[in-house]
Amino acid sequence: MRLLTAASAGVILMLALALSYGRTDHEKELMEALFFECALDGQSIALQPWEDAEEGKYYLFLPSCFCEKGGEFILRCAGGKYDFQINGTSCRDGEAVLLRDGQELRMEAGGPFGVRYMDKTLQVIASKDLPAVLFWAQSPEGVLGVEEFAGKGYLESGRMVMLDEAGKVLCAEKLPRLKVRGNLTATLDKKPLTFSFDRPIGLLGMAPARKWNLLANATDGAYMRNKIVLDLANESMGGYQPDGEFAEVYLNGVYQGLYLLTEAVETGENRMNDLASPGWYLEMELDFRMEEETPYVITDRGQIFAVVSDSYVPQEQKEQIRFLVNDIESALFAKDGVSLLSGKSLDQLIDLESWAEAFLIQEISGDHDTGIASQFAYIPQGESCLYAGPVWDFDGTMGNVNTPMFQNPRALTASIEQSRPSGNANQNRWFAAMYRNPQFQKVVEEKYGEVFRENLERLISEGIALYAAGIERSAMLDALRWHEERFSWMFTIPQNALVREEGDWTRFDTLDAHVSFVRDFLASKKDFLDSLWVEKRDYCVVEVRNDAPFLNQDYNQTLYYWVPRGEPIEGLPGYEQEGYRFLGYRDRDTGQIVSDGAVIGKDCILEAEWEIEQ
């Protein structure tokens, strides 16, 4: 009787366990344990499916080397406790599976007690034409879990394998450091990364170095704004400028999307090697991004500079730097261009050529951070002259901006001082003051006509199309990977950048619309700069102030128009807002209402007027 009771209890327990197991959703556990492994050029790589929760299916993203021929993969499942069927054929841990681009596989899985608990589609998609960077980190959740600026913690170890388009291993190294980088972009789900080697290594034709960055370009629907500016800078500017090449990124086997691998902005061999101690390296910074552990100097007019250094900066050196930048600022804002502090002229205090080049990069790109952030400057050893460079951070450019004044390509926005709302400490003081200096303005115009103009034309007519062709397939995969979520990251979305309601995985692709938007912005900007600096057309500057309470005043709502003297102004914004009636724009000096199409004969300030409807 006791034996019978014990046996009955055992049977009941087994049935309860089987019932409990069957009712438990093991799919997540299964897919986190599932990898497809292959050997390429002597290196083992493992790829993991990504779940599209909206569609209820899985995707396996393959690097470009599998685009045409596919490949044999070994199915790996941690613990080996799952029984798989792929398209009805049994496949266990360690067995080979042939995968190729375009396959749709029916994945079924079962576990103990004969329970079947997964029956979903796995679509295989291969990329094309781009290298792949595959990272393995101890804690991928630590990388992807960053949600705030302060959370950019280090992962102290990892490893990396880089493949070219044909599957050749270009690099296989241990990484002492792999971490999230960036500011705003660090808070987005598609993370920008930085990593370091133990020794200098060259990647994708770029010079050897220890530290490298991967820009996610998450806010850039064209994926190429940073690439465009880096290439233009390398073709048009002196001194060191970082280089960058497109690549796809995987983290612990999971596809992360299309990135731009770039050289890091830092001092050292093959980077800024003309700057060595006791030279100084500065970066313009925003007031709300100041960090306690970083040394800063702030000019008398409020321009913030971070002192970039790997070691402690003594107070004495900070005071020397503060005097230097105040000396420059005094010359910048003096009518005769001579500093009241040292008696030196502006051309004795700054390198006019490098700053003119920096001004042109900011103006051509329409960077909304012009003069307030990501502008680097340095003083080489043994000199007292401040040089501009290198260039950095251009995803918020070419119309993809959150400040309306920078959305108009037919305006000289780098010459405008108040680029942020009144009372905001972050303003474009220095570049605006530089452009008021006739000597500096002359250098700008010469640099544009002799160097930048031709290189910009080549980018517009040839370069952008080449970039688009090279990333076309990868941009589709990236769009699929991040769905409509990526639209919430962008500052501006072209009107024709629409996701189809139905269709296959390519329906999220909007690359053409974004690329056209970039090309149109640069073409319009070039036409304007040609007319201003090459054709020497006479322009009136019209400042249009919009302080309506329903507009987001966190961003400067003032617009600027360069209108040929004696010609009509075009594109004045009109507004319709419930509860308000727009009365028009009134000339502050004459008191007259100025409408779109009105002839402009002088510089003027127009102020919008509103009436609350009763």
VOGU-3710 file (C-alpha; in Angstrom, 3 decimals, decimal comma):
1> mrlltaasag> 0,000/0,000/0,000  2,847/2,351/0,860  4,556/1,571/-2,432  1,327/2,148/-4,323  0,795/5,462/-2,539  4,357/6,572/-3,283  4,038/5,560/-6,929  0,735/7,403/-7,229  2,281/10,491/-5,663  5,184/10,266/-8,101
11> vilmlalals> 2,839/10,012/-11,062  0,814/12,968/-9,805  4,008/14,974/-9,320  5,208/14,132/-12,830  1,847/15,126/-14,286  1,929/18,388/-12,322  5,440/19,118/-13,518  4,491/18,340/-17,097  1,398/20,538/-16,829  3,414/23,348/-15,234
21> ygrtdhekel> 6,128/23,041/-17,876  3,598/23,064/-20,656  1,946/26,176/-19,336  5,245/28,037/-19,004  6,382/30,174/-21,929  9,834/28,796/-22,714  10,216/30,632/-26,010  12,253/33,522/-24,583  14,495/31,082/-22,711  14,926/29,056/-25,878
31> mealffecal> 15,751/31,968/-28,192  18,250/33,440/-25,745  20,064/30,113/-25,789  19,923/29,612/-29,564  22,872/30,523/-31,824  23,971/29,694/-35,358  27,724/29,213/-35,428  30,159/29,121/-38,331  33,892/29,362/-38,975  35,241/32,133/-41,196
41> dgqsialqpw> 38,915/32,457/-42,010  39,831/30,501/-38,878  37,543/32,461/-36,555  34,367/31,122/-34,999  31,414/33,516/-34,998  27,954/32,948/-33,549  24,800/34,796/-34,615  21,547/34,973/-32,692  18,040/35,519/-34,079  16,260/38,799/-33,327
51> edaeegkyyl> 12,589/38,800/-32,413  10,233/41,146/-34,232  7,619/41,350/-31,506  5,229/43,330/-33,720  5,115/40,646/-36,423  5,527/37,667/-34,124  8,476/36,238/-36,073  12,253/36,052/-35,907  14,987/37,329/-38,199  18,559/36,148/-38,546
61> flpscfcekg> 20,799/38,887/-39,972  23,828/37,526/-41,839  26,967/39,555/-42,677  27,618/40,562/-46,292  29,875/37,596/-47,001  26,768/35,352/-47,048  24,865/37,519/-49,526  25,155/35,315/-52,605  26,311/31,886/-51,533  24,909/31,372/-48,050
71> gefilrcagg> 26,765/29,105/-45,673  26,752/26,108/-43,371  26,052/26,867/-39,707  26,120/24,684/-36,626  23,017/24,954/-34,477  23,996/25,700/-30,886  21,613/25,712/-27,967  22,958/26,095/-24,461  22,518/22,885/-22,494  21,340/20,936/-25,519
81> kydfqingts> 17,987/20,233/-23,867  15,802/21,413/-26,744  14,545/19,328/-29,628  14,288/21,399/-32,825  12,572/20,891/-36,103  13,433/23,169/-39,018  10,930/22,898/-41,855  9,860/19,565/-40,412  13,369/18,111/-40,179  14,764/17,268/-36,760
91> crdgeavllr> 17,890/19,220/-35,833  19,728/18,923/-32,545  22,463/20,888/-30,841  25,730/20,513/-32,816  24,135/19,568/-36,139  24,693/21,519/-39,364  22,113/23,763/-41,042  22,485/25,371/-44,478  21,358/29,017/-44,382  21,022/31,441/-47,280
101> dgqelrmeag> 19,595/34,882/-47,929  15,816/34,980/-48,297  15,028/31,706/-46,520  11,902/31,493/-44,396  12,278/28,632/-41,950  9,545/27,140/-39,824  11,106/26,720/-36,388  9,525/24,258/-33,973  10,897/23,279/-30,612  10,038/20,949/-27,788
111> gpfgvrymdk> 11,361/20,004/-24,426  10,816/17,454/-21,652  7,525/15,579/-21,403  6,985/15,909/-25,164  5,671/19,459/-24,833  5,762/21,539/-28,060  5,920/25,221/-27,260  7,269/27,083/-30,275  6,089/27,265/-33,846  7,285/30,451/-35,551
121> tlqviaskdl> 8,947/31,692/-38,723  12,651/32,520/-38,854  13,556/34,713/-41,836  17,180/34,766/-42,963  18,421/38,062/-44,462  21,964/38,745/-45,637  23,523/42,166/-45,915  25,623/43,369/-48,840  28,769/45,366/-49,601  29,780/46,269/-46,027
131> pavlfwaqsp> 32,218/44,916/-43,428  30,894/43,593/-40,133  32,140/44,279/-36,599  31,164/41,578/-34,099  31,572/42,218/-30,372  31,277/39,841/-27,447  31,001/41,438/-24,017  30,701/39,970/-20,543  27,461/41,861/-19,991  25,682/43,043/-23,152
141> egvlgveefa> 22,813/44,169/-20,915  25,237/46,608/-19,301  25,963/48,160/-22,694  22,398/48,314/-23,955  20,898/49,312/-20,610  22,335/52,850/-20,598  19,454/55,328/-20,383  21,092/58,510/-19,088  24,308/60,447/-19,770  25,650/59,409/-16,373
151> gkgylesgrm> 25,108/55,734/-17,159  27,872/55,397/-19,740  29,757/52,870/-17,617  32,681/50,777/-18,734  32,695/47,117/-19,620  36,195/46,170/-18,668  36,633/43,381/-21,167  35,390/41,933/-24,408  36,562/40,766/-27,803  36,018/41,774/-31,399
161> vmldeagkvl> 36,123/40,147/-34,823  35,944/42,278/-37,965  35,026/40,747/-41,326  35,260/42,283/-44,764  32,520/41,845/-47,383  34,059/38,549/-48,553  34,318/37,014/-45,074  38,038/37,608/-44,582  38,952/38,330/-40,963  40,474/41,804/-40,828
171> caeklprlkv> 40,905/41,920/-37,074  40,416/39,550/-34,127  41,409/41,078/-30,809  40,650/41,171/-27,118  39,257/44,509/-25,943  40,247/46,021/-22,601  37,437/48,551/-22,989  34,040/48,549/-24,668  31,426/51,106/-23,648  28,606/53,383/-24,744
181> rgnltatldk> 29,660/56,864/-25,870  27,857/60,068/-26,840  25,423/62,344/-25,049  21,841/62,465/-26,333  22,531/59,484/-28,602  23,669/57,417/-25,613  20,092/57,508/-24,288  18,577/55,983/-27,456  18,065/52,236/-27,910  20,532/52,042/-30,791
191> kpltfsfdrp> 23,725/52,745/-28,870  26,892/54,478/-30,129  30,000/52,669/-28,909  33,667/53,230/-28,251  36,294/50,518/-27,866  40,032/50,268/-27,324  42,821/47,835/-28,165  45,927/47,035/-26,157  48,054/48,195/-29,104  47,591/50,459/-32,145
201> igllgmapar> 45,674/48,689/-34,929  44,541/50,057/-38,295  40,957/49,401/-39,404  39,374/49,654/-42,877  42,315/51,551/-44,321  42,520/54,042/-41,447  45,782/54,646/-39,597  46,634/52,437/-36,580  45,396/53,614/-33,180  44,183/52,165/-29,906
211> kwnllanatd> 40,838/53,935/-29,555  37,941/53,799/-32,037  34,338/54,998/-32,158  31,201/53,560/-33,711  28,606/56,241/-34,469  25,065/54,844/-34,489  23,680/57,728/-36,609  20,378/56,934/-34,911  18,985/60,449/-35,431  20,041/60,507/-39,102
221> gaymrnkivl> 17,613/58,785/-41,472  20,157/59,111/-44,304  22,914/57,516/-42,152  25,510/59,633/-43,984  25,628/63,132/-42,509  28,720/62,411/-40,416  30,388/60,626/-43,338  29,707/63,550/-45,689  31,257/66,110/-43,354  34,272/63,976/-42,417
231> dlanesmggy> 35,075/63,385/-46,084  34,561/67,056/-46,965  36,828/68,051/-44,080  39,588/65,628/-45,110  39,441/66,919/-48,693  39,250/70,621/-47,838  40,988/71,317/-44,524  44,521/71,296/-43,201  45,579/69,592/-39,976  44,270/66,310/-38,640
241> qpdgefaevy> 40,627/65,426/-39,366  39,113/62,077/-38,331  38,158/59,562/-40,998  35,229/57,166/-41,030  33,896/54,107/-42,896  30,519/52,359/-42,855  30,201/49,000/-41,081  27,538/46,799/-39,518  27,624/45,942/-35,827  26,675/42,824/-33,841
251> lngvyqglyl> 26,743/42,570/-30,054  26,922/39,041/-28,621  25,535/37,736/-31,896  22,556/40,126/-32,118  22,439/42,534/-35,060  22,539/46,206/-33,982  22,446/47,900/-37,375  24,387/50,220/-39,677  27,162/52,310/-38,076  30,047/54,596/-39,029
261> lteavetgen> 33,400/53,404/-37,693  35,524/56,489/-37,024  38,866/57,471/-35,680  38,561/58,933/-32,187  39,222/62,627/-31,672  42,271/62,479/-29,420  45,946/63,344/-29,213  48,612/60,855/-30,145  50,332/59,171/-33,058  48,245/59,099/-36,269
271> rmndlaspgw> 45,762/61,442/-34,626  46,534/64,941/-33,317  50,255/64,224/-33,121  51,225/67,899/-33,421  49,777/68,518/-29,963  51,894/67,375/-27,053  52,371/68,538/-23,484  52,412/71,378/-22,559  50,061/72,068/-25,479  46,375/72,523/-24,669
281> ylemeldfrm> 43,321/70,862/-26,160  39,887/72,485/-25,727  36,273/71,728/-26,615  33,282/74,077/-26,615  30,642/72,658/-24,301  27,021/73,190/-23,271  26,335/74,395/-19,731  23,950/71,531/-18,862  26,518/68,913/-19,930  29,291/70,122/-17,620
291> eeetpyvitd> 30,624/67,279/-15,475  32,205/67,661/-12,069  35,354/65,693/-12,889  36,118/67,640/-16,103  38,169/70,852/-15,908  36,519/73,880/-17,552  37,323/77,494/-18,270  34,572/80,034/-18,934  35,248/83,333/-20,669  34,000/86,688/-19,407
301> rgqifavvsd> 31,184/86,532/-21,981  30,175/83,016/-20,934  31,807/80,815/-23,598  32,464/77,408/-22,004  35,556/75,374/-22,868  36,317/71,912/-21,524  40,025/71,259/-21,099  40,537/67,838/-22,648  43,275/66,002/-20,765  44,041/62,508/-19,518
311> syvpqeqkeq> 45,772/63,942/-16,454  45,071/66,507/-13,761  45,061/70,117/-14,968  46,551/72,426/-12,307  44,713/75,635/-11,475  47,700/77,628/-12,752  47,299/76,111/-16,231  43,536/76,748/-16,177  44,210/80,402/-15,397  46,677/80,600/-18,300
321> irflvndies> 44,061/79,119/-20,633  41,392/81,464/-19,265  43,586/84,476/-19,989  44,283/83,218/-23,499  40,614/82,689/-24,438  39,607/86,004/-22,834  42,380/87,683/-24,815  40,965/86,181/-28,014  37,438/87,128/-27,041  38,485/90,709/-26,408
331> alfakdgvsl> 39,877/90,926/-29,950  36,791/89,219/-31,375  34,420/91,813/-29,950  36,648/94,864/-30,472  35,646/97,059/-33,411  39,263/97,267/-34,567  39,952/93,550/-33,906  42,623/94,321/-31,289  42,520/92,879/-27,772  42,343/95,289/-24,847
341> lsgksldqli> 44,178/92,704/-22,715  47,355/92,132/-24,733  47,161/94,661/-27,544  47,367/91,808/-30,064  45,220/91,650/-33,199  42,921/88,718/-33,921  45,274/87,225/-36,536  48,013/87,091/-33,873  45,787/85,223/-31,442  44,036/82,655/-33,636
351> dleswaeafl> 45,001/80,775/-36,778  42,662/82,439/-39,268  42,866/79,629/-41,853  41,853/76,775/-39,551  39,044/78,827/-37,988  37,818/79,885/-41,443  37,753/76,205/-42,436  35,835/75,355/-39,255  33,366/78,171/-40,003  32,793/76,783/-43,502
361> iqeisgdhdt> 32,216/73,255/-42,232  29,641/74,562/-39,763  27,956/76,786/-42,350  27,817/74,255/-45,180  26,443/71,511/-42,920  23,993/73,814/-41,111  25,023/72,395/-37,733  22,639/73,338/-34,928  25,525/73,030/-32,456  27,530/75,733/-34,256
371> giasqfayip> 29,664/77,623/-31,764  28,260/75,930/-28,665  29,364/72,267/-28,632  31,656/69,711/-30,305  33,965/72,447/-31,600  37,541/71,481/-30,793  40,538/73,809/-30,632  44,167/73,407/-29,638  47,433/75,196/-28,981  50,503/73,271/-30,188
381> qgesclyagp> 53,558/72,997/-27,986  55,629/76,163/-28,007  52,909/78,338/-29,605  50,401/80,828/-28,250  48,017/80,776/-31,225  44,681/78,923/-31,015  43,919/76,543/-33,917  40,480/75,146/-34,743  39,866/71,432/-35,187  39,404/68,645/-35,640
391> vwdfdgtmgn> 35,765/68,464/-36,801  33,263/66,262/-34,967  29,571/65,376/-34,496  27,360/66,151/-37,487  24,238/64,005/-37,221  22,193/67,125/-36,346  22,911/68,900/-39,632  21,612/69,391/-43,193  18,065/70,144/-42,052  17,920/67,366/-39,437
401> vntpmfqnpr> 17,834/69,937/-36,652  15,638/70,953/-33,718  16,170/74,717/-34,154  14,106/76,217/-37,010  16,732/78,785/-38,076  19,094/75,979/-39,131  16,450/74,371/-41,354  16,803/77,127/-43,944  19,817/76,448/-46,209  19,610/79,926/-47,787
411> altasieqsr> 20,839/81,726/-44,675  24,301/82,340/-43,250  23,477/80,739/-39,916  27,072/80,472/-38,623  27,145/84,296/-38,557  24,140/84,525/-36,177  25,074/85,016/-32,525  21,754/84,267/-30,829  21,264/80,689/-31,934  19,417/79,777/-28,727
421> psgnanqnrw> 16,501/81,503/-26,951  17,127/84,772/-25,138  18,591/84,098/-21,706  20,117/80,762/-22,737  23,815/80,675/-21,856  24,683/78,620/-24,940  25,069/81,044/-27,863  27,167/81,189/-31,030  29,395/84,002/-29,756  32,729/83,229/-31,333
431> faamyrnpqf> 31,887/82,297/-34,926  29,444/85,198/-35,219  32,082/87,633/-33,936  34,731/86,160/-36,243  32,565/86,741/-39,294  32,180/90,408/-38,349  35,973/90,746/-38,685  36,765/91,840/-42,310  40,093/89,990/-42,364  38,501/86,743/-41,228
441> qkvveekyge> 35,578/87,148/-43,636  38,030/87,574/-46,524  39,796/84,298/-45,619  36,410/82,512/-45,440  35,391/83,701/-48,899  38,762/82,750/-50,423  38,737/79,282/-48,822  35,231/78,652/-50,102  35,916/79,768/-53,660  39,298/78,083/-54,012
451> vfrenlerli> 38,771/74,794/-52,126  35,387/74,013/-50,574  33,172/74,947/-53,514  34,573/72,326/-55,898  34,679/69,592/-53,252  31,107/70,352/-52,213  29,927/70,178/-55,822  31,574/66,768/-56,232  29,854/65,495/-53,096  26,467/66,675/-54,325
461> segialyaag> 26,834/65,363/-57,876  28,680/62,094/-57,174  29,576/61,349/-53,571  26,116/61,163/-52,023  24,927/58,708/-54,675  27,983/56,509/-54,044  27,348/56,492/-50,294  23,686/55,602/-50,852  24,539/52,741/-53,208  27,054/51,329/-50,726
471> iersamldal> 24,691/51,311/-47,746  21,390/50,611/-49,534  20,968/47,024/-48,346  22,285/47,686/-44,855  19,994/50,696/-44,438  17,031/48,396/-45,176  18,199/45,960/-42,502  18,748/48,757/-40,002  15,261/50,136/-40,726  13,761/46,689/-40,153
481> rwheerfswm> 15,750/46,221/-36,945  14,463/49,457/-35,399  11,070/49,870/-37,113  9,182/53,165/-36,575  11,013/53,677/-33,275  13,834/55,341/-35,185  11,501/58,143/-36,312  11,178/59,252/-32,689  14,955/59,789/-32,644  15,104/62,103/-35,670
491> ftipqnalvr> 14,811/65,876/-35,362  13,228/66,233/-38,814  11,492/63,705/-41,074  10,976/64,364/-44,816  7,312/64,483/-45,809  7,724/61,576/-48,234  9,564/59,326/-45,743  6,623/56,997/-45,193  6,496/53,395/-44,002  4,119/51,237/-46,024
501> eegdwtrfdt> 1,269/49,774/-44,003  1,691/46,355/-45,589  4,443/44,483/-47,358  7,578/42,495/-46,660  10,486/43,453/-44,421  11,638/46,169/-46,828  8,568/48,292/-46,084  10,429/50,180/-43,340  13,033/51,448/-45,809  12,964/55,257/-46,235
511> ldahvsfvrd> 16,577/55,820/-47,327  15,776/57,448/-50,694  13,594/60,126/-49,112  16,230/61,017/-46,517  19,080/61,020/-49,046  17,122/63,339/-51,348  16,485/65,628/-48,381  20,246/65,815/-47,655  21,162/66,377/-51,305  18,553/69,119/-51,722
521> flaskkdfld> 19,742/70,909/-48,586  23,389/70,903/-49,690  22,530/71,931/-53,249  20,461/74,857/-51,995  23,194/75,815/-49,522  25,815/75,787/-52,290  23,662/77,943/-54,583  23,246/80,474/-51,778  26,953/80,566/-50,847  27,912/80,866/-54,521
531> slwvekrdyc> 25,665/83,878/-54,917  26,926/85,443/-51,670  30,672/84,866/-51,943  31,390/84,152/-55,605  28,794/86,245/-57,441  28,872/88,912/-54,676  25,118/89,509/-54,736  23,779/92,209/-52,423  21,577/90,721/-49,693  19,340/92,144/-47,005
541> vvevrndapf> 19,113/90,203/-43,756  15,556/89,782/-42,461  15,181/88,619/-38,862  11,744/87,091/-38,244  10,834/86,713/-34,582  8,194/84,196/-33,517  7,343/84,133/-29,816  3,879/82,576/-30,001  3,047/80,743/-26,760  2,132/77,548/-28,605
551> lnqdynqtly> 5,580/77,274/-30,220  8,248/75,360/-28,314  10,343/78,171/-26,886  12,981/75,736/-25,637  14,403/76,213/-29,127  15,016/79,568/-30,753  11,985/80,246/-32,953  13,623/83,237/-34,684  14,205/82,732/-38,413  16,671/84,507/-40,693
561> ywvprgepie> 16,301/85,176/-44,404  18,950/86,456/-46,781  16,883/88,272/-49,437  18,478/89,861/-52,545  18,008/93,606/-52,198  14,941/94,763/-54,091  13,460/91,261/-54,413  10,472/89,678/-52,596  10,838/87,621/-49,451  9,565/84,066/-49,850
571> glpgyeqegy> 8,670/81,356/-47,363  7,459/83,400/-44,399  5,677/80,879/-42,150  1,963/81,207/-41,526  0,241/79,616/-38,559  -3,163/78,235/-37,735  -3,708/77,445/-34,084  -6,962/76,928/-32,253  -7,589/79,807/-29,849  -5,250/82,199/-31,659
581> rflgyrdrdt> -5,514/84,405/-34,715  -2,319/85,218/-36,592  -2,242/88,914/-37,535  0,982/88,876/-39,554  4,533/90,197/-39,276  5,132/93,826/-38,367  8,323/95,704/-39,262  9,725/96,861/-35,925  11,055/100,134/-37,394  8,269/101,181/-39,770
591> gqivsdgavi> 5,294/99,602/-38,040  4,059/98,196/-41,354  2,747/94,663/-41,835  5,059/92,659/-44,122  3,548/89,674/-45,939  5,097/86,841/-47,899  6,094/88,210/-51,318  6,807/91,740/-50,066  9,817/93,460/-51,657  12,740/93,901/-49,241
601> gkdcileaew> 15,007/96,922/-49,621  16,887/96,963/-46,312  17,889/94,889/-43,295  14,901/94,619/-40,997  13,358/92,850/-38,021  9,858/91,439/-38,366  7,856/90,500/-35,284  4,899/88,101/-35,387  1,655/89,324/-33,862  -1,109/87,166/-32,405
611> eieq> -4,542/87,734/-31,016  -6,312/85,449/-28,569  -9,735/84,552/-29,934  -12,632/85,071/-27,589
//
